[in-house]
Structure formats: structure tokens, C-alpha cells
């Protein structure tokens, strides 16, 4: 899916309520598009850790106007599955990152400084 509105429509079809009941949660998942415009923005929140962070942000559940209680985790899982095809973990994303030399520069610099101090 390409827009939080479409995810919210999907939530309405699944659990009832209105688009407004769900739009804030689905928009939260896609806020990272403002920093990175292609699919890679999903690495920041489209994973199981992101779903739990969403729950901490919005609470354990939402209550629809008709009184039905929907767990926020369900909504997060729906969003991630619709975009990724399955639930993925943060480690799935991190394992896919190709290490570059600049990513580990500080650790290596500390190791060199530590060796120099031993001499």
C-alpha cells in the first residue's frame, strides 16, 4: 500500500469504525517518508520492534465509537504485513545493511588508541 489512508480503509474493512479511528497510527508508521522517499524509509518502523514502539506511543488499544476495542498491535501488524508481505524483525532489516568502512570507524579508532596507550 502506498498511503496511510489506504491502510486505514483496510483497517475499517477488517475491524469497523472510521478512517479517523486508524489514520494517526498508520501515519506514524509512514512518517519516515519525510526523510527518505523510497521503500528504505520502512527500515525505521516497519518491523516488530516498530510495532511495539507504536503500542507505547498510542496505547495498548483504541476504542471505536461503537465500543469495540482494537489492540494497537493488531493495527501495527496489519500495516507491516500489508507493506512487507509478512512480519519482519528489526534484525531482518539490520542484517540487510551492507557494512561500509565509515560505519565502524570510531570502534577501530578506539582500538588503535587503546593499543598505543599500552605501549
C-alpha positions, 0 to 999 in steps of 0.5 A: 500500500502506498498511503496511510489512508489506504491502510486505514480503509483496510483497517475499517474493512477488517475491524469497523469504525472510521478512517479517523479511528486508524489514520494517526497510527498508520501515519506514524508508521509512514512518517519516515517518508519525510526523510527518505522517499523510497521503500528504505524509509520502512527500515525505521518502523516497519518491523516488530520492534516498530510495532511495539514502539507504536503500542507505547506511543498510542496505547495498548488499544483504541476504542471505536465509537461503537465500543469495540476495542482494537489492540494497537498491535493488531493495527501495527501488524496489519500495516507491516504485513500489508507493506512487507508481505509478512512480519519482519524483525528489526534484525531482518532489516539490520542484517540487510545493511551492507557494512561500509568502512565509515560505519565502524570507524570510531570502534577501530579508532578506539582500538588503535588508541587503546593499543598505543596507550599500552605501549 
